[in-house]
């Protein structure tokens, strides 16, 4: 049996590498993920008392 796909180069790694090569999509993903995480952490940083 002759495999053309090596075990170290899985299809998931190829897809991630291809996604990272699309800079606009990669940076948008980073910004959206950061905003999502920040929205969960916002109640910790924001006090519930009025000024």
VOPAGU-2260 file (C-alpha; in pm, 1 decimal, decimal comma):
REM VOPAGU-2260
SITE   aa  ch    i         X         Y         Z
SITE  UNK   A    0       0,0       0,0       0,0
SITE  UNK   A    1     128,2     338,3     -99,2
SITE  UNK   A    2     -15,1     631,8      96,4
SITE  UNK   A    3      20,9     975,5     -58,9
SITE  UNK   A    4     -80,4    1148,1     263,2
SITE  UNK   A    5     174,5    1140,6     541,2
SITE  UNK   A    6      55,4    1105,0     897,4
SITE  UNK   A    7     217,5    1429,9    1009,6
SITE  UNK   A    8      33,9    1628,5     741,7
SITE  UNK   A    9    -331,0    1558,8     820,7
SITE  UNK   A   10    -620,4    1715,2     633,7
SITE  UNK   A   11    -701,1    1932,7     935,5
SITE  UNK   A   12    -350,6    2080,0     934,1
SITE  UNK   A   13    -381,0    2147,2     560,9
SITE  UNK   A   14    -712,5    2325,4     612,2
SITE  UNK   A   15    -574,4    2534,9     898,3
SITE  UNK   A   16    -268,5    2627,8     690,5
SITE  UNK   A   17    -492,4    2726,0     398,7
SITE  UNK   A   18    -719,1    2930,8     628,8
SITE  UNK   A   19    -419,5    3112,8     777,9
SITE  UNK   A   20    -301,3    3201,1     428,4
SITE  UNK   A   21    -621,6    3402,4     378,1
SITE  UNK   A   22    -516,6    3701,2     588,6
SITE  UNK   A   23    -849,8    3884,8     591,9
SITE  UNK   A   24   -1036,3    3579,7     716,4
SITE  UNK   A   25    -769,9    3491,2     971,5
SITE  UNK   A   26    -758,4    3840,0    1124,4
SITE  UNK   A   27   -1138,7    3861,1    1126,3
SITE  UNK   A   28   -1150,9    3530,2    1311,7
SITE  UNK   A   29    -900,4    3658,4    1569,3
SITE  UNK   A   30   -1097,7    3982,7    1621,6
SITE  UNK   A   31   -1432,2    3803,6    1653,6
SITE  UNK   A   32   -1291,6    3546,4    1894,3
SITE  UNK   A   33   -1131,8    3818,3    2107,1
SITE  UNK   A   34   -1457,0    4016,1    2115,5
SITE  UNK   A   35   -1651,2    3706,2    2214,8
SITE  UNK   A   36   -1415,2    3629,0    2502,5
SITE  UNK   A   37   -1412,0    3994,0    2611,4
SITE  UNK   A   38   -1792,6    3996,1    2624,4
SITE  UNK   A   39   -1783,1    3716,4    2882,5
SITE  UNK   A   40   -1519,4    3896,1    3087,2
SITE  UNK   A   41   -1693,0    4236,0    3073,5
SITE  UNK   A   42   -1908,5    4183,9    3388,0
SITE  UNK   A   43   -1590,6    4130,1    3587,6
SITE  UNK   A   44   -1443,2    4462,8    3474,7
SITE  UNK   A   45   -1762,9    4668,6    3488,4
SITE  UNK   A   46   -1900,4    4761,3    3827,5
SITE  UNK   A   47   -2277,1    4743,0    3880,0
SITE  UNK   A   48   -2285,5    5063,9    4087,5
SITE  UNK   A   49   -2362,3    5392,2    3916,1
SITE  UNK   A   50   -2121,2    5681,2    3930,3
